[in-house]
Amino acid sequence: MITWKNPLDGFEWLIHQVWYLEVENGDTIEQLPQLIPNPRAHLLFTPPEQAYCYQSGSDQLSGKGSHLLTASDRILTLRDTAPLKRIGITFRPEGLYLLNKSNDALVNQCDWFDWLTPLFDRQFQQQIWQCNSKQNLISFIQQHVESLCFSSQINKTFTTAQKVIAAMEANQSESSADNIDINQLADLCACSRRTLERSFRQVTGLSIKKYQLMIKLELMILALYKQDEDIDWSAFSQQFGFSDQSHLIRQLKQQLKRTPANYLQNRDLTIDVYGDFE
């Protein structure tokens, strides 16, 4: 397996990272990745005949070739078979809005939408596979994104959501167990709570409460991933703002359909489509 990820210099405000994943013929995918709910959209470029399949219960998002996997508020099983290649652009939670302001933000969808073609046409999709090194690929994507002038699409709705997300990220970096109150966020943006929530949903497709829950879940999975089986569950619960261990277990069972003990035994969850926890 070959995998790497990299920020895109100058576009960190728009793009979380670009990445590459290759599983060679003969490699075994021993455990199907379970993608946890994620507020970031992924634009994936693949060979035209390469199949993809994301499954959630009886629902299935499947097809062939390049596609956009939008923000998802449910757990997805990624059904992969070797060989495969993926080049990915993962947007920040607010980033996809600048590509497609005319429609409501997309959630729980996967397809190659018509509005993507003028931005990433057939010529781009052919040339991206001609890049023969990591640096060439990053430079090619960087030049193309720059040519699209996304900064000219910025409006007040976007900057409101951007400011809110930045404030919530700052709160996370301070290791606070409590979410910022929505009224406090509205004061920060100098708007009403109703306007704030409408702008945030328009940009991300998610409510602020749903977004906060998804980010907390991601942080918990990252923390669990780094733990061994001897965990002080009382301290862990308090770290993430839960009243006790049973409250934590209820939340994880509701969101992930498994208990912390189940996860520690199987370690079958991943936070992203390239299977990396770092």
Phi and psi in degrees as GROMACS dihedral restraints (atoms count N, CA, C in turn):
[ dihedral_restraints ]
;  ai    aj    ak    al  type     phi  dphi    fc
    3     4     5     6     1  -116.5    20    10
    4     5     6     7     1   127.2    20    10
    6     7     8     9     1  -150.3    20    10
    7     8     9    10     1   139.2    20    10
    9    10    11    12     1  -153.2    20    10
   10    11    12    13     1   163.3    20    10
   12    13    14    15     1  -145.5    20    10
   13    14    15    16     1   154.3    20    10
   15    16    17    18     1  -157.7    20    10
   16    17    18    19     1   140.5    20    10
   18    19    20    21     1   -69.3    20    10
   19    20    21    22     1   163.3    20    10
   21    22    23    24     1  -109.5    20    10
   22    23    24    25     1   104.5    20    10
   24    25    26    27     1   -54.5    20    10
   25    26    27    28     1   130.8    20    10
   27    28    29    30     1    89.0    20    10
   28    29    30    31     1   -12.4    20    10
   30    31    32    33     1  -125.9    20    10
   31    32    33    34     1    24.6    20    10
   33    34    35    36     1   -63.1    20    10
   34    35    36    37     1   -23.3    20    10
   36    37    38    39     1   -72.1    20    10
   37    38    39    40     1   -18.1    20    10
   39    40    41    42     1  -114.0    20    10
   40    41    42    43     1   -41.2    20    10
   42    43    44    45     1  -117.1    20    10
   43    44    45    46     1   126.5    20    10
   45    46    47    48     1   -66.4    20    10
   46    47    48    49     1   -48.7    20    10
   48    49    50    51     1  -174.7    20    10
   49    50    51    52     1   161.7    20    10
   51    52    53    54     1  -108.3    20    10
   52    53    54    55     1   152.8    20    10
   54    55    56    57     1  -154.7    20    10
   55    56    57    58     1   166.6    20    10
   57    58    59    60     1  -139.5    20    10
   58    59    60    61     1   139.7    20    10
   60    61    62    63     1  -138.6    20    10
   61    62    63    64     1   129.4    20    10
   63    64    65    66     1  -136.2    20    10
   64    65    66    67     1   127.5    20    10
   66    67    68    69     1  -115.0    20    10
   67    68    69    70     1   118.9    20    10
   69    70    71    72     1   -82.0    20    10
   70    71    72    73     1   159.1    20    10
   72    73    74    75     1   -58.4    20    10
   73    74    75    76     1   130.7    20    10
   75    76    77    78     1    98.4    20    10
   76    77    78    79     1   -19.6    20    10
   78    79    80    81     1   -70.2    20    10
   79    80    81    82     1   146.8    20    10
   81    82    83    84     1  -106.5    20    10
   82    83    84    85     1   128.4    20    10
   84    85    86    87     1   -94.6    20    10
   85    86    87    88     1    95.2    20    10
   87    88    89    90     1   -70.6    20    10
   88    89    90    91     1   -32.5    20    10
   90    91    92    93     1  -135.2    20    10
   91    92    93    94     1   123.6    20    10
   93    94    95    96     1   -66.3    20    10
   94    95    96    97     1   125.7    20    10
   96    97    98    99     1   -62.6    20    10
   97    98    99   100     1   140.3    20    10
   99   100   101   102     1  -108.7    20    10
  100   101   102   103     1   109.2    20    10
  102   103   104   105     1   -84.6    20    10
  103   104   105   106     1   121.5    20    10
  105   106   107   108     1   -75.5    20    10
  106   107   108   109     1   161.3    20    10
  108   109   110   111     1   -50.4    20    10
  109   110   111   112     1   136.8    20    10
  111   112   113   114     1  -141.5    20    10
  112   113   114   115     1   128.1    20    10
  114   115   116   117     1   -83.0    20    10
  115   116   117   118     1     0.3    20    10
  117   118   119   120     1  -102.4    20    10
  118   119   120   121     1   139.4    20    10
  120   121   122   123     1   -88.4    20    10
  121   122   123   124     1   145.6    20    10
  123   124   125   126     1  -118.8    20    10
  124   125   126   127     1   125.7    20    10
  126   127   128   129     1  -100.1    20    10
  127   128   129   130     1   115.1    20    10
  129   130   131   132     1  -112.1    20    10
  130   131   132   133     1   127.6    20    10
  132   133   134   135     1  -106.7    20    10
  133   134   135   136     1   125.2    20    10
  135   136   137   138     1  -137.5    20    10
  136   137   138   139     1   165.1    20    10
  138   139   140   141     1   -55.9    20    10
  139   140   141   142     1   146.2    20    10
  141   142   143   144     1   -56.3    20    10
  142   143   144   145     1   -34.3    20    10
  144   145   146   147     1   -95.4    20    10
  145   146   147   148     1     4.0    20    10
  147   148   149   150     1   -78.0    20    10
  148   149   150   151     1   124.8    20    10
  150   151   152   153     1   -81.1    20    10
  151   152   153   154     1   154.2    20    10
  153   154   155   156     1  -136.0    20    10
  154   155   156   157     1   152.1    20    10
  156   157   158   159     1  -155.1    20    10
  157   158   159   160     1   119.7    20    10
  159   160   161   162     1  -117.2    20    10
  160   161   162   163     1   124.6    20    10
  162   163   164   165     1  -120.2    20    10
  163   164   165   166     1   136.9    20    10
  165   166   167   168     1  -133.0    20    10
  166   167   168   169     1   102.3    20    10
  168   169   170   171     1    61.3    20    10
  169   170   171   172     1  -125.1    20    10
  171   172   173   174     1   -88.2    20    10
  172   173   174   175     1    -7.7    20    10
  174   175   176   177     1   -85.9    20    10
  175   176   177   178     1   143.6    20    10
  177   178   179   180     1  -139.4    20    10
  178   179   180   181     1   131.1    20    10
  180   181   182   183     1  -109.5    20    10
  181   182   183   184     1   109.5    20    10
  183   184   185   186     1  -142.6    20    10
  184   185   186   187     1   161.0    20    10
  186   187   188   189     1   170.3    20    10
  187   188   189   190     1  -160.4    20    10
  189   190   191   192     1  -134.1    20    10
  190   191   192   193     1   148.1    20    10
  192   193   194   195     1    85.1    20    10
  193   194   195   196     1  -168.2    20    10
  195   196   197   198     1   -62.6    20    10
  196   197   198   199     1   149.6    20    10
  198   199   200   201     1  -162.6    20    10
  199   200   201   202     1   163.2    20    10
  201   202   203   204     1  -108.4    20    10
  202   203   204   205     1   121.9    20    10
  204   205   206   207     1  -100.5    20    10
  205   206   207   208     1   111.6    20    10
  207   208   209   210     1   -77.5    20    10
  208   209   210   211     1   176.2    20    10
  210   211   212   213     1   -52.5    20    10
  211   212   213   214     1   143.2    20    10
  213   214   215   216     1  -134.9    20    10
  214   215   216   217     1   132.6    20    10
  216   217   218   219     1  -103.1    20    10
  217   218   219   220     1    20.9    20    10
  219   220   221   222     1  -137.5    20    10
  220   221   222   223     1   161.3    20    10
  222   223   224   225     1   -78.0    20    10
  223   224   225   226     1   137.0    20    10
  225   226   227   228     1  -122.1    20    10
  226   227   228   229     1   135.0    20    10
  228   229   230   231     1   -92.8    20    10
  229   230   231   232     1   122.9    20    10
  231   232   233   234     1   -92.8    20    10
  232   233   234   235     1   108.8    20    10
  234   235   236   237     1   -93.1    20    10
  235   236   237   238     1    93.3    20    10
  237   238   239   240     1  -105.6    20    10
  238   239   240   241     1   149.5    20    10
  240   241   242   243     1  -135.8    20    10
  241   242   243   244     1   142.4    20    10
  243   244   245   246     1   -79.1    20    10
  244   245   246   247     1   151.6    20    10
  246   247   248   249     1   -84.0    20    10
  247   248   249   250     1   158.6    20    10
  249   250   251   252     1  -155.4    20    10
  250   251   252   253     1   155.3    20    10
  252   253   254   255     1  -137.5    20    10
  253   254   255   256     1   137.9    20    10
  255   256   257   258     1  -140.3    20    10
  256   257   258   259     1   132.6    20    10
  258   259   260   261     1  -110.0    20    10
  259   260   261   262     1   127.9    20    10
  261   262   263   264     1  -125.0    20    10
  262   263   264   265     1   146.0    20    10
  264   265   266   267     1  -119.5    20    10
  265   266   267   268     1   113.5    20    10
  267   268   269   270     1   -99.7    20    10
  268   269   270   271     1   120.5    20    10
  270   271   272   273     1   -87.1    20    10
  271   272   273   274     1   155.1    20    10
  273   274   275   276     1   -65.0    20    10
  274   275   276   277     1   160.4    20    10
  276   277   278   279     1   -54.3    20    10
  277   278   279   280     1   -32.6    20    10
  279   280   281   282     1   -92.1    20    10
  280   281   282   283     1    -5.7    20    10
  282   283   284   285     1   -70.8    20    10
  283   284   285   286     1   -39.2    20    10
  285   286   287   288     1   -61.1    20    10
  286   287   288   289     1   -27.7    20    10
  288   289   290   291     1   -55.8    20    10
  289   290   291   292     1   -37.2    20    10
  291   292   293   294     1   -72.1    20    10
  292   293   294   295     1   -17.0    20    10
  294   295   296   297     1   -83.3    20    10
  295   296   297   298     1   -23.5    20    10
  297   298   299   300     1  -153.5    20    10
  298   299   300   301     1    67.4    20    10
  300   301   302   303     1   -73.6    20    10
  301   302   303   304     1   -19.4    20    10
  303   304   305   306     1   -73.3    20    10
  304   305   306   307     1   -21.5    20    10
  306   307   308   309     1  -113.5    20    10
  307   308   309   310     1   160.6    20    10
  309   310   311   312     1   -62.0    20    10
  310   311   312   313     1   148.0    20    10
  312   313   314   315     1   -57.2    20    10
  313   314   315   316     1   141.7    20    10
  315   316   317   318     1   -93.5    20    10
  316   317   318   319     1   137.6    20    10
  318   319   320   321     1  -138.0    20    10
  319   320   321   322     1   141.8    20    10
  321   322   323   324     1    58.4    20    10
  322   323   324   325     1    42.0    20    10
  324   325   326   327     1  -133.8    20    10
  325   326   327   328     1   158.3    20    10
  327   328   329   330     1  -152.5    20    10
  328   329   330   331     1   120.6    20    10
  330   331   332   333     1  -176.1    20    10
  331   332   333   334     1   172.2    20    10
  333   334   335   336     1  -100.7    20    10
  334   335   336   337     1   100.9    20    10
  336   337   338   339     1   -79.5    20    10
  337   338   339   340     1   148.6    20    10
  339   340   341   342     1   -55.9    20    10
  340   341   342   343     1   -36.1    20    10
  342   343   344   345     1   -71.1    20    10
  343   344   345   346     1   -11.3    20    10
  345   346   347   348     1   -76.8    20    10
  346   347   348   349     1   -29.7    20    10
  348   349   350   351     1   -60.9    20    10
  349   350   351   352     1   -44.1    20    10
  351   352   353   354     1   -62.9    20    10
  352   353   354   355     1   -24.5    20    10
  354   355   356   357     1   -86.2    20    10
  355   356   357   358     1   -39.3    20    10
  357   358   359   360     1  -132.9    20    10
  358   359   360   361     1    77.5    20    10
  360   361   362   363     1   -77.4    20    10
  361   362   363   364     1  -178.2    20    10
  363   364   365   366     1   -61.1    20    10
  364   365   366   367     1   -38.5    20    10
  366   367   368   369     1   -62.1    20    10
  367   368   369   370     1   -44.1    20    10
  369   370   371   372     1   -59.9    20    10
  370   371   372   373     1   -45.4    20    10
  372   373   374   375     1   -66.6    20    10
  373   374   375   376     1   -28.0    20    10
  375   376   377   378     1   -76.8    20    10
  376   377   378   379     1   -43.1    20    10
  378   379   380   381     1   -69.1    20    10
  379   380   381   382     1   -30.1    20    10
  381   382   383   384     1   -63.0    20    10
  382   383   384   385     1   -29.6    20    10
  384   385   386   387     1   -84.2    20    10
  385   386   387   388     1    -5.2    20    10
  387   388   389   390     1   -89.3    20    10
  388   389   390   391     1    -8.6    20    10
  390   391   392   393     1   -67.6    20    10
  391   392   393   394     1   127.4    20    10
  393   394   395   396     1  -104.6    20    10
  394   395   396   397     1    10.9    20    10
  396   397   398   399     1  -155.2    20    10
  397   398   399   400     1   162.7    20    10
  399   400   401   402     1   -57.9    20    10
  400   401   402   403     1   -46.7    20    10
  402   403   404   405     1   -65.8    20    10
  403   404   405   406     1   -39.0    20    10
  405   406   407   408     1   -62.3    20    10
  406   407   408   409     1   -41.1    20    10
  408   409   410   411     1   -65.0    20    10
  409   410   411   412     1   -46.0    20    10
  411   412   413   414     1   -61.7    20    10
  412   413   414   415     1   -43.8    20    10
  414   415   416   417     1   -64.0    20    10
  415   416   417   418     1   -39.8    20    10
  417   418   419   420     1   -63.5    20    10
  418   419   420   421     1   -46.1    20    10
  420   421   422   423     1   -65.0    20    10
  421   422   423   424     1   -41.6    20    10
  423   424   425   426     1   -60.5    20    10
  424   425   426   427     1   -45.8    20    10
  426   427   428   429     1   -63.9    20    10
  427   428   429   430     1   -38.8    20    10
  429   430   431   432     1   -69.0    20    10
  430   431   432   433     1   -45.2    20    10
  432   433   434   435     1   -61.5    20    10
  433   434   435   436     1   -40.0    20    10
  435   436   437   438     1   -61.4    20    10
  436   437   438   439     1   -38.6    20    10
  438   439   440   441     1   -67.7    20    10
  439   440   441   442     1   -20.9    20    10
  441   442   443   444     1   -82.1    20    10
  442   443   444   445     1   -11.4    20    10
  444   445   446   447     1    52.6    20    10
  445   446   447   448     1    50.3    20    10
  447   448   449   450     1   -62.7    20    10
  448   449   450   451     1   -27.4    20    10
  450   451   452   453     1   -62.2    20    10
  451   452   453   454     1   -25.2    20    10
  453   454   455   456     1   -72.5    20    10
  454   455   456   457     1   -12.6    20    10
  456   457   458   459     1   -91.3    20    10
  457   458   459   460     1    -4.9    20    10
  459   460   461   462     1   -65.6    20    10
  460   461   462   463     1   133.4    20    10
  462   463   464   465     1  -134.7    20    10
  463   464   465   466     1  -177.6    20    10
  465   466   467   468     1   -64.8    20    10
  466   467   468   469     1   -36.8    20    10
  468   469   470   471     1   -59.9    20    10
  469   470   471   472     1   -44.7    20    10
  471   472   473   474     1   -64.8    20    10
  472   473   474   475     1   -47.3    20    10
  474   475   476   477     1   -65.3    20    10
  475   476   477   478     1   -30.9    20    10
  477   478   479   480     1   -63.7    20    10
  478   479   480   481     1   -49.7    20    10
  480   481   482   483     1   -63.2    20    10
  481   482   483   484     1   -39.2    20    10
  483   484   485   486     1   -61.6    20    10
  484   485   486   487     1   -43.1    20    10
  486   487   488   489     1   -65.8    20    10
  487   488   489   490     1   -39.9    20    10
  489   490   491   492     1   -64.6    20    10
  490   491   492   493     1   -46.0    20    10
  492   493   494   495     1   -64.0    20    10
  493   494   495   496     1   -40.3    20    10
  495   496   497   498     1   -61.3    20    10
  496   497   498   499     1   -40.5    20    10
  498   499   500   501     1   -65.8    20    10
  499   500   501   502     1   -40.8    20    10
  501   502   503   504     1   -69.2    20    10
  502   503   504   505     1   -35.9    20    10
  504   505   506   507     1   -65.9    20    10
  505   506   507   508     1   -39.5    20    10
  507   508   509   510     1   -63.6    20    10
  508   509   510   511     1   -38.0    20    10
  510   511   512   513     1   -64.1    20    10
  511   512   513   514     1   -39.1    20    10
  513   514   515   516     1   -65.8    20    10
  514   515   516   517     1   -40.9    20    10
  516   517   518   519     1   -65.7    20    10
  517   518   519   520     1   -21.2    20    10
  519   520   521   522     1   -86.1    20    10
  520   521   522   523     1     5.6    20    10
  522   523   524   525     1    58.6    20    10
  523   524   525   526     1    35.0    20    10
  525   526   527   528     1   -78.1    20    10
  526   527   528   529     1   133.9    20    10
  528   529   530   531     1   -79.3    20    10
  529   530   531   532     1   -17.2    20    10
  531   532   533   534     1  -101.9    20    10
  532   533   534   535     1   140.2    20    10
  534   535   536   537     1   -75.1    20    10
  535   536   537   538     1   151.7    20    10
  537   538   539   540     1   -68.0    20    10
  538   539   540   541     1   136.4    20    10
  540   541   542   543     1   -64.8    20    10
  541   542   543   544     1   140.7    20    10
  543   544   545   546     1   -63.7    20    10
  544   545   546   547     1   -35.6    20    10
  546   547   548   549     1   -63.5    20    10
  547   548   549   550     1   -36.0    20    10
  549   550   551   552     1   -65.5    20    10
  550   551   552   553     1   -39.3    20    10
  552   553   554   555     1   -65.3    20    10
  553   554   555   556     1   -38.2    20    10
  555   556   557   558     1   -63.8    20    10
  556   557   558   559     1   -40.8    20    10
  558   559   560   561     1   -62.4    20    10
  559   560   561   562     1   -40.4    20    10
  561   562   563   564     1   -59.9    20    10
  562   563   564   565     1   -37.2    20    10
  564   565   566   567     1   -92.1    20    10
  565   566   567   568     1     1.4    20    10
  567   568   569   570     1    54.3    20    10
  568   569   570   571     1    47.5    20    10
  570   571   572   573     1  -146.4    20    10
  571   572   573   574     1   171.5    20    10
  573   574   575   576     1   -74.2    20    10
  574   575   576   577     1   159.9    20    10
  576   577   578   579     1   -60.2    20    10
  577   578   579   580     1   -40.2    20    10
  579   580   581   582     1   -62.8    20    10
  580   581   582   583     1   -44.4    20    10
  582   583   584   585     1   -63.7    20    10
  583   584   585   586     1   -41.9    20    10
  585   586   587   588     1   -59.7    20    10
  586   587   588   589     1   -50.1    20    10
  588   589   590   591     1   -65.5    20    10
  589   590   591   592     1   -36.3    20    10
  591   592   593   594     1   -65.9    20    10
  592   593   594   595     1   -44.5    20    10
  594   595   596   597     1   -64.3    20    10
  595   596   597   598     1   -42.1    20    10
  597   598   599   600     1   -64.3    20    10
  598   599   600   601     1   -44.0    20    10
  600   601   602   603     1   -67.5    20    10
  601   602   603   604     1   -37.3    20    10
  603   604   605   606     1   -63.0    20    10
  604   605   606   607     1   -36.3    20    10
  606   607   608   609     1   -83.5    20    10
  607   608   609   610     1   -43.5    20    10
  609   610   611   612     1  -102.4    20    10
  610   611   612   613     1   -20.1    20    10
  612   613   614   615     1    82.3    20    10
  613   614   615   616     1     2.3    20    10
  615   616   617   618     1  -124.6    20    10
  616   617   618   619     1   153.5    20    10
  618   619   620   621     1   -75.9    20    10
  619   620   621   622     1   159.1    20    10
  621   622   623   624     1   -61.6    20    10
  622   623   624   625     1   -41.7    20    10
  624   625   626   627     1   -61.7    20    10
  625   626   627   628     1   -42.9    20    10
  627   628   629   630     1   -63.8    20    10
  628   629   630   631     1   -42.7    20    10
  630   631   632   633     1   -60.5    20    10
  631   632   633   634     1   -47.0    20    10
  633   634   635   636     1   -60.0    20    10
  634   635   636   637     1   -40.0    20    10
  636   637   638   639     1   -64.7    20    10
  637   638   639   640     1   -41.8    20    10
  639   640   641   642     1   -65.9    20    10
  640   641   642   643     1   -40.8    20    10
  642   643   644   645     1   -68.5    20    10
  643   644   645   646     1   -40.2    20    10
  645   646   647   648     1   -62.6    20    10
  646   647   648   649     1   -40.2    20    10
  648   649   650   651     1   -61.6    20    10
  649   650   651   652     1   -43.6    20    10
  651   652   653   654     1   -60.5    20    10
  652   653   654   655     1   -44.3    20    10
  654   655   656   657     1   -64.6    20    10
  655   656   657   658     1   -37.7    20    10
  657   658   659   660     1   -65.0    20    10
  658   659   660   661     1   -43.3    20    10
  660   661   662   663     1   -64.6    20    10
  661   662   663   664     1   -40.8    20    10
  663   664   665   666     1   -60.5    20    10
  664   665   666   667     1   -42.9    20    10
  666   667   668   669     1   -66.6    20    10
  667   668   669   670     1   -42.4    20    10
  669   670   671   672     1   -63.0    20    10
  670   671   672   673     1   -37.8    20    10
  672   673   674   675     1   -59.7    20    10
  673   674   675   676     1   -33.1    20    10
  675   676   677   678     1   -86.1    20    10
  676   677   678   679     1    -5.1    20    10
  678   679   680   681     1   -93.5    20    10
  679   680   681   682     1   154.7    20    10
  681   682   683   684     1   -92.5    20    10
  682   683   684   685     1  -166.8    20    10
  684   685   686   687     1   -80.3    20    10
  685   686   687   688     1   -11.4    20    10
  687   688   689   690     1   -93.2    20    10
  688   689   690   691     1    79.1    20    10
  690   691   692   693     1  -106.2    20    10
  691   692   693   694     1   136.3    20    10
  693   694   695   696     1   -81.5    20    10
  694   695   696   697     1    95.0    20    10
  696   697   698   699     1   -67.2    20    10
  697   698   699   700     1   -29.1    20    10
  699   700   701   702     1   -65.3    20    10
  700   701   702   703     1   -46.9    20    10
  702   703   704   705     1   -66.5    20    10
  703   704   705   706     1   -39.2    20    10
  705   706   707   708     1   -63.8    20    10
  706   707   708   709     1   -41.6    20    10
  708   709   710   711     1   -62.3    20    10
  709   710   711   712     1   -44.6    20    10
  711   712   713   714     1   -66.3    20    10
  712   713   714   715     1   -34.6    20    10
  714   715   716   717     1   -57.4    20    10
  715   716   717   718     1   -33.6    20    10
  717   718   719   720     1  -107.8    20    10
  718   719   720   721     1    18.4    20    10
  720   721   722   723     1    81.6    20    10
  721   722   723   724     1    19.0    20    10
  723   724   725   726     1   -95.1    20    10
  724   725   726   727     1   145.4    20    10
  726   727   728   729     1   -67.3    20    10
  727   728   729   730     1   -33.8    20    10
  729   730   731   732     1  -161.5    20    10
  730   731   732   733     1   179.0    20    10
  732   733   734   735     1   -63.4    20    10
  733   734   735   736     1   -38.5    20    10
  735   736   737   738     1   -64.8    20    10
  736   737   738   739     1   -35.1    20    10
  738   739   740   741     1   -64.0    20    10
  739   740   741   742     1   -43.2    20    10
  741   742   743   744     1   -60.4    20    10
  742   743   744   745     1   -47.1    20    10
  744   745   746   747     1   -62.9    20    10
  745   746   747   748     1   -41.2    20    10
  747   748   749   750     1   -60.4    20    10
  748   749   750   751     1   -43.2    20    10
  750   751   752   753     1   -64.9    20    10
  751   752   753   754     1   -43.9    20    10
  753   754   755   756     1   -67.3    20    10
  754   755   756   757     1   -37.8    20    10
  756   757   758   759     1   -66.1    20    10
  757   758   759   760     1   -37.0    20    10
  759   760   761   762     1   -68.1    20    10
  760   761   762   763     1   -42.1    20    10
  762   763   764   765     1   -83.9    20    10
  763   764   765   766     1   -37.3    20    10
  765   766   767   768     1  -117.0    20    10
  766   767   768   769     1    -4.4    20    10
  768   769   770   771     1    62.1    20    10
  769   770   771   772     1    30.5    20    10
  771   772   773   774     1  -159.9    20    10
  772   773   774   775     1   159.7    20    10
  774   775   776   777     1   -90.7    20    10
  775   776   777   778     1   164.9    20    10
  777   778   779   780     1   -56.0    20    10
  778   779   780   781     1   -37.5    20    10
  780   781   782   783     1   -64.3    20    10
  781   782   783   784     1   -39.8    20    10
  783   784   785   786     1   -59.6    20    10
  784   785   786   787     1   -43.5    20    10
  786   787   788   789     1   -65.6    20    10
  787   788   789   790     1   -44.8    20    10
  789   790   791   792     1   -62.0    20    10
  790   791   792   793     1   -30.9    20    10
  792   793   794   795     1   -73.7    20    10
  793   794   795   796     1   -42.2    20    10
  795   796   797   798     1   -98.5    20    10
  796   797   798   799     1   -31.4    20    10
  798   799   800   801     1    46.2    20    10
  799   800   801   802     1    52.1    20    10
  801   802   803   804     1  -107.6    20    10
  802   803   804   805     1    12.6    20    10
  804   805   806   807     1  -101.9    20    10
  805   806   807   808     1   146.8    20    10
  807   808   809   810     1  -137.7    20    10
  808   809   810   811     1   154.8    20    10
  810   811   812   813     1   -92.7    20    10
  811   812   813   814     1   -10.0    20    10
  813   814   815   816     1  -151.2    20    10
  814   815   816   817     1   166.4    20    10
  816   817   818   819     1   -73.2    20    10
  817   818   819   820     1    -8.5    20    10
  819   820   821   822     1  -101.1    20    10
  820   821   822   823     1     6.9    20    10
  822   823   824   825     1    68.2    20    10
  823   824   825   826     1    30.5    20    10
  825   826   827   828     1  -117.4    20    10
  826   827   828   829     1   138.0    20    10
  828   829   830   831     1  -102.0    20    10
  829   830   831   832     1    -9.0    20    10
